[in-house]
Amino acid sequence: MPELVPEPPPEFPPSSSPDFARPTSLPEALRLLEQGGWRLLAGGTDLYPAAGSRLGGAVLDLTGIAGLAGIALAGEVRIGAATSWAEIAAARLPPALLALQQAARVVGGRQVQVAGTIGGNLCNASPAADGVPPLLVLDAEVELLSRAGSRRLRLAEFLTGPRRTALQPGELLAAIIIPKSALAGSSAFVKLGARSHLVISIAMVAARLEVADGIVTGAAVAVGSCSAVAKRLPAVESALIGAASARAADRVLGADVTAALSPIDDVRATAAYRHSAAVELLRRAVAEALA
């Protein structure tokens, strides 16, 4: 019988090389990023599938920077860009953030939720990114860092088109900030796909409503996967304010919804179907947020 020779252990890239770096601090990461030519890696749940059989290029792995992950509540809510969907789903958060937690529970399967990050979801800038509508109704901002300093942008300004963001060379997304003013009320997220999990959205919506004495006093609604970027619907929000909470869903009018959206025909659905789906999903989300 031939002698069995154990296989050598797999070789992993060093913590820093021309093609790979895993900094352990933000200053180190920003110094490397300033040099240019890096592909940023956090959870990798978008990066690896898009790369096909070969990743290629120099990779800057952000998973060694502890300060990029975690959730802090101190007036405003600060969510580190490297915070996983699983951590968001399990956190104790105000009812206004329930829509974000509901989205976190349907972003891929459990493995994707544990590995995938909220910052990666935003920087991938897919029109069907489930995390965007819940953050839009929370008036979310993003904190961007570079060696030159930091700046904050409204999420609606950060997402500039399909797969496009306002990130400048040398910048990385450090955190998502939800202002204290957006923590009022309760929210809901509703997603439509070809099946319940592990699917790209045909359409998805989020709604956040504030109520006093049975009357809607504040409203924020957003729709994703029905335009080049997910967007708020001001006409629908205006129609909801002043409605009796028990009948508020009736104020979501098809004309107001469809006028704000520009869906496309693709392999998942037609534009017409997305229009009608968005109306129904918004009515469901409003009713659920007010339940």
Secondary structure, DSSP 8 states (H G I E B T S, - for coil): --------------SB-SSEE--SSHHHHHHHHHT--EEEESS-TTHHHHHTT---SEEEE-TT-GGGS-EEESSSEEEETT-BHHHHHHS---GGGHHHHHHHTTSSSHHHHHH-BHHHHHHHT-TT-TTHHHHHTTT-EEEEEETTEEEEEEHHHHEEETTEE---TT-EEEEEEE-GGG-SSEEEEEEE-SSSSS---SEEEEEEEEEETTEEEEEEEEEESSSSS-EE-HHHHHHHTT-BGGGGGGG--HHHHHHH------SS--HHHHHHHHHHHHHHHHHHHH-
